[in-house]
Amino acid sequence: MSTPDSLKRDAAERAAELVRDGMKLGLGTGSTARHFVDFVGERVRRGARLICVPTSEETRRQAESLAIPLTTLDETPELDLTIDGADEIDGALNLVKGGGGAHLREKMVAASSRRLIVIADASKKVAMLGAFPLPIEVVRFGVESTRRRITAAAASVGCRGDLILRRRADGTDFITDEQHLILDAHFGRIPDPGMLALALTQVPGVVEHGLFIGLCAGVIVAGAAGVEVLGSLD
């Protein structure tokens, strides 16, 4: 019987087939992307010439442990391919990302790539985004004021729910790699992801949100029946 982790590995293995010698790659963050980074490390060990941009400090540490050559977006502003995971995927290939708190760097790397391919297990496919809390990265200054403005902006496009400051297991604030806070929005449903994304970008204090609209070219989904491709991998 397949486990969730083995399905994630299956999706990552299929994505590894897209990697070509000489590519400039974006390396995603999270439990599924971690498998892909392992496959990239194996390619490098066997002689592949790759250069990669990690989307988090966590991914950077993993890549360094595997001797994967790394660069930055400043040094390499255009990438061939980014492989990353997602927390939710709808039928239009809109995504919710940021469960690991890396969505700011993930979105910057994805936007700098010719292709973003998402890898996931079948549980991430949804009819409507929103059951997974939407991460919204905010500056520390005036966080309660920002929370109120986010609440109003979301309500204007039909989204309502609690905005909860993310904390670590020890009770301390979760701090992103860019030293910001995260408000997790428990909307339950997001009827119009594009309108919500636009509304959130207009709120002062919001750095970035976890809605990825129009960025994903294709999705590799692994389920009990095998691996399925949504969209295009080309």
Buried (B, 14 or more C-beta within 10 A) or exposed (E): EBEEEEBBBBBBBBBBEBBEEEBBBBBBBBBBBBBBBBBBBEBBEEEBEBBBBBBBEBBBEBBEEBEBEBBEBEEBEEBBBBBBBBBBBBEBBBBBBBBBBBBBBBBBBBBBBEBBBBBBBBEBBBEBBBBBBBBBBBBEEEBEEBBEBBBEBBEEBEBEBEBEBBEEEEEEEBBBBEEBBBBBBBBEBBEEBBBBBBBBEEBEBBBBBBBBBEBBBBBBBBBEEEBBEBBEBE
